[in-house]
């Protein structure tokens, strides 16, 4: 089995991609370390330690993401943890490489920007305080342990620069993250609206089944497939018996309930491959791909029996809903209009014969 670099889980894969962005930034910081070493501003042991720290950090966080251990944290993206470790990395190098501090100072706050993916302004400010304290501790300890000559004025200037830049980054980063969050919410709403529009475009609002427009497009596809030498297909025209009498006797609310329950009953009884929709009023159409007349008639009879045996809660006890079904199979040289006309003719023959029956013609 090949080893996948990205997890299959979508959220975990996104977190690994963000981790890779952070790792790319780390590589750039390590490049600056190397330049400082080449320029004689940093000793080899300091460079080696800085690179080793960065490598261990990269492996550690990747292992957390790949094993799923990151899910145990409040923020599975480990945004704060990655920023703190990256900041410590640069702070330790600056601690031991006093001459390189002016060059490393601009990149000290670079990992802080990674928080724009997840942190709000308040969280950014809290993390900024941690970054600032790490810098102040590095200055204090370095000066008092003799790793750097004491230059109070320079240290004060460096501290003020970090103290000004970090809060500004926090406010700006929080603002950008807020915009990103709002944009994500707007995109989700837009996606939901488009899905609803698409559903409205192809679904009947009352029953939830496909509408006439969708059925017409499907019939065109089936006809084109048949003309190219594909298998025959059949259609069933279904009409609820005495539906007008239901509306007249019990009101349109009961009629709507009958239509909804009828649609549910047909969908539970029809084959998975068939497509069912409302053709107009109490008339429905069932498209049956790759189905000859005998199979279509058998399926139609099963649907008729299911409808007849189903009691409707919106009607008085003992009042049953029945359906008459006309079935037709496409013939060579015939268009869809002629096919539907034949199914409709079978339907009316069934009604004339007493309703609640299936009439089929090849």
C-alpha positions in Angstrom: 0.0 0.0 0.0 1.5 3.4 -1.0 2.2 5.8 1.8 0.0 8.9 1.6 1.7 12.2 2.6 -1.7 13.9 3.2 -4.3 12.2 5.4 -7.5 11.0 3.8 -9.6 13.0 6.3 -10.4 16.4 4.7 -9.9 18.5 7.8 -6.7 16.7 8.7 -5.4 17.2 5.1 -6.1 21.0 5.4 -4.2 21.1 8.7 -1.2 19.4 7.1 -1.3 21.9 4.2 -1.2 24.7 6.7 1.6 23.0 8.5 3.5 22.8 5.2 3.1 26.6 4.8 4.6 27.0 8.2 7.4 24.6 7.4 8.1 26.5 4.2 8.5 29.7 6.3 10.9 27.7 8.6 13.1 26.8 5.7 13.4 30.5 4.8 14.4 31.3 8.4 17.0 28.5 8.3 18.3 30.0 5.1 18.8 33.3 7.0 20.7 31.3 9.7 23.0 30.0 7.1 23.6 33.4 5.6 24.5 34.7 9.1 26.9 31.8 9.5 28.5 32.5 6.1 28.9 36.1 7.1 30.7 35.2 10.3 27.8 36.4 12.6 27.1 32.9 14.0 29.2 30.0 15.2 28.8 26.6 13.7 27.4 24.9 16.8 24.7 27.6 17.0 23.7 27.1 13.4 23.6 23.3 13.8 21.5 23.6 17.0 19.1 26.0 15.3 18.7 23.7 12.3 18.3 20.6 14.5 15.6 22.4 16.6 13.7 23.3 13.4 14.0 19.8 12.0 12.8 18.1 15.3 9.9 20.6 15.5 8.8 19.9 11.9 8.9 16.1 12.4 7.1 16.4 15.8 4.2 18.4 14.4 3.9 16.3 11.3 3.7 13.2 13.5 1.0 14.8 15.6 -1.1 15.4 12.5 -0.5 12.0 10.9 -1.3 10.1 14.1 -4.3 12.2 14.9 -2.9 13.1 18.3 -3.6 16.8 17.4 -7.3 16.1 17.8 -6.8 16.0 21.6 -5.9 19.7 21.7 -8.5 22.5 21.9 -7.3 23.7 18.5 -6.5 20.7 16.4 -4.6 22.9 14.0 -2.0 23.5 16.8 -1.7 27.1 15.6 -0.5 28.5 18.9 1.8 25.7 19.6 3.5 26.0 16.2 4.0 29.7 16.7 5.4 29.4 20.2 7.9 26.7 19.1 9.0 28.6 16.0 9.5 31.8 18.1 11.5 29.8 20.7 13.6 28.5 17.8 14.7 32.0 16.7 14.9 33.3 20.2 17.4 30.6 21.2 19.6 31.3 18.1 19.5 35.0 18.9 20.4 34.2 22.5 23.7 32.4 21.5 24.5 34.5 18.4 24.6 38.1 19.6 26.1 39.5 16.5 23.3 38.0 14.3 20.5 39.6 16.4 20.0 42.7 14.2 19.6 40.4 11.1 17.3 38.0 12.9 15.1 40.6 14.6 12.9 41.2 11.5 12.2 37.4 11.1 11.5 36.9 14.8 7.9 37.9 14.4 7.4 36.1 11.0 5.9 32.9 12.6 3.5 35.1 14.5 1.7 35.8 11.2 0.8 32.1 10.9 -2.0 32.8 13.4 -4.0 34.6 10.7 -5.4 31.1 9.7 -7.1 30.5 13.0 -6.8 33.2 15.7 -9.2 36.0 16.6 -7.9 39.4 17.7 -8.1 38.6 21.4 -6.2 35.3 20.9 -3.7 37.1 18.8 -3.1 39.7 21.4 -2.6 37.0 24.1 -0.2 35.1 21.9 1.6 38.4 21.1 2.2 38.9 24.8 3.8 35.5 25.0 6.0 36.3 22.0 7.0 39.6 23.6 7.8 37.9 26.9 10.0 35.3 25.2 12.0 38.1 23.5 12.3 40.1 26.8 13.5 36.9 28.6 16.0 36.2 25.9 17.4 39.8 26.2 17.6 39.6 30.0 19.1 36.2 30.4 21.6 36.8 27.6 22.8 40.0 29.1 23.1 38.6 32.6 24.8 35.4 31.7 27.5 37.1 29.7 26.5 35.8 26.2 26.3 39.4 24.9 27.8 42.6 25.9 25.4 44.8 27.8 24.0 47.6 25.5 21.0 48.9 27.3 20.1 51.4 24.6 20.2 48.9 21.8 18.3 46.3 23.8 15.6 48.9 24.7 15.3 49.9 21.0 15.0 46.2 20.0 12.4 45.6 22.7 10.3 48.7 21.7 10.4 47.6 18.0 9.0 44.1 18.9 6.6 45.6 21.4 5.2 47.9 18.7 5.2 45.4 15.8 3.7 42.4 17.6 0.5 44.1 18.8 0.0 45.7 15.3 0.4 42.3 13.7 -2.1 40.9 16.3 -4.8 43.5 15.5 -4.2 43.3 11.7 -4.0 39.4 11.7 -7.2 39.2 13.8 -8.9 41.5 11.3 -7.8 39.5 8.4 -8.9 36.3 10.1 -12.3 37.9 10.8 -12.6 38.7 7.1 -11.6 35.2 6.2 -14.2 33.8 8.6 -16.9 36.1 7.2 -16.0 35.1 3.6 -16.2 31.4 4.5 -19.6 31.9 6.0 -20.8 33.9 3.0 -19.5 31.1 0.7 -21.3 28.5 2.7 -24.5 30.5 2.5 -24.0 31.0 -1.2 -23.4 27.3 -1.7 -26.6 26.4 0.2 -28.6 28.9 -1.8 -27.3 27.5 -5.1 -28.1 24.0 -4.0 -31.6 25.2 -3.1 -32.0 26.9 -6.5 -30.8 23.8 -8.2 -33.3 21.7 -6.3 -36.1 24.1 -7.1 -35.2 24.0 -10.7 -35.6 20.2 -11.0 -37.9 19.3 -8.1 -41.7 19.7 -7.6 -42.1 22.0 -4.6 -45.1 20.1 -3.1 -44.1 16.5 -3.5 -40.3 16.8 -3.7 -40.1 14.5 -6.8 -38.7 15.6 -10.1 -40.6 18.2 -12.1 -41.8 18.1 -15.7 -38.8 20.0 -17.0 -36.3 17.5 -15.6 -38.4 14.6 -16.9 -38.4 16.1 -20.4 -34.6 16.4 -20.3 -34.2 12.8 -19.1 -36.5 11.5 -21.9 -34.3 13.3 -24.4 -31.2 11.6 -23.0 -32.9 8.2 -23.0 -34.1 8.8 -26.6 -30.6 9.8 -27.8 -29.2 6.6 -26.1 -31.8 4.5 -27.8 -31.1 6.1 -31.2 -27.4 5.2 -30.8 -28.3 1.6 -30.5 -29.0 1.4 -26.7 -31.6 -0.6 -25.0 -35.3 0.3 -25.2 -36.9 2.3 -22.4 -40.4 2.6 -21.2 -42.6 5.2 -19.5 -45.5 4.9 -17.2 -48.2 7.7 -17.0 -49.8 7.6 -13.6 -53.1 9.4 -12.7 -54.7 9.4 -9.2 -58.3 8.2 -9.6 -61.0 10.7 -8.6 -58.6 13.2 -7.3 -60.9 16.1 -8.0 -63.5 14.5 -5.8 -60.9 14.5 -2.9 -60.4 18.2 -3.3 -64.1 18.9 -3.5 -65.1 16.8 -0.5 -62.1 17.3 1.8 -60.4 20.5 0.7 -57.1 21.3 -1.1 -55.2 20.6 2.1 -56.3 17.0 2.0 -55.6 16.9 -1.7 -52.0 18.1 -1.1 -51.5 15.4 1.6 -52.8 12.8 -0.9 -50.3 14.0 -3.5 -47.4 13.9 -1.0 -48.3 10.4 0.3 -48.8 9.1 -3.2 -45.4 10.3 -4.3 -43.8 8.6 -1.2 -45.6 5.4 -1.8 -44.6 5.2 -5.5 -40.9 6.0 -4.6 -40.9 3.2 -2.0 -42.4 0.7 -4.5 -40.5 1.6 -7.7 -37.1 0.2 -8.8 -34.0 2.1 -7.8 -32.9 2.7 -11.4 -36.3 4.3 -12.4 -37.0 8.1 -12.3 -40.2 9.4 -11.0 -41.7 12.9 -11.2 -44.8 15.0 -11.3 -46.0 15.7 -14.8 -48.8 18.1 -13.9 -51.7 18.2 -11.4 -52.4 14.7 -10.2 -50.6 13.2 -13.2 -47.1 11.7 -12.7 -44.6 10.1 -15.0 -42.2 7.2 -14.4 -39.2 6.8 -16.7 -37.8 3.3 -16.8 -34.4 3.0 -18.5 -33.3 -0.2 -20.2 -36.8 -1.7 -19.6 -39.0 -3.5 -22.1 -42.8 -3.6 -21.9 -43.2 -6.8 -19.8 -40.8 -5.5 -17.1 -42.4 -2.1 -17.1 -45.9 -3.5 -16.8 -44.8 -5.7 -13.9 -43.3 -2.8 -12.1 -46.4 -0.7 -12.7 -48.6 -3.4 -11.3 -46.5 -3.5 -8.2 -46.8 0.3 -7.8 -50.6 0.1 -8.3 -51.0 -2.5 -5.6 -48.8 -0.5 -3.2 -50.9 2.6 -3.7 -54.2 0.7 -3.3 -53.1 -0.9 0.0 -51.8 2.4 1.5 -54.2 4.2 3.9 -54.0 8.0 3.7 -54.2 9.8 7.1 -55.8 12.9 5.4 -58.9 10.9 4.3 -61.7 9.3 6.3 -61.2 5.7 7.4 -61.9 3.3 4.6 -61.3 5.8 1.9 -58.5 4.5 -0.3 -56.5 6.2 -3.0 -56.1 4.3 -6.3 -54.1 5.0 -9.4 -54.5 4.1 -13.1 -51.3 3.6 -15.1 -50.6 3.7 -18.8 -47.4 2.0 -19.9 -45.6 2.3 -23.3 -42.2 1.3 -24.7 -40.3 3.4 -27.2 -40.4 2.1 -30.8 -38.0 2.6 -33.6 -38.5 5.9 -35.4 -40.8 7.2 -32.7 -40.2 10.5 -30.9 -40.9 11.2 -27.2 -44.1 13.1 -27.9 -45.5 10.0 -29.7 -44.3 7.8 -26.9 -46.0 9.9 -24.2 -49.2 10.1 -26.3 -49.3 6.3 -26.4 -48.8 6.1 -22.7 -51.5 8.7 -22.2 -53.9 6.7 -24.5 -53.3 3.6 -22.4 -54.0 5.6 -19.3 -57.4 6.8 -20.6 -58.2 3.3 -21.7 -57.6 2.2 -18.1 -59.9 4.9 -16.8 -62.6 4.0 -19.3 -62.3 0.4 -18.2 -63.0 1.3 -14.5 -59.7 2.8 -13.2 -57.3 1.3 -10.7 -55.6 -0.8 -13.3 -52.5 -1.0 -15.5 -52.8 -0.9 -19.3 -49.7 -1.5 -21.4 -48.9 -1.3 -25.1 -45.7 -1.9 -27.0 
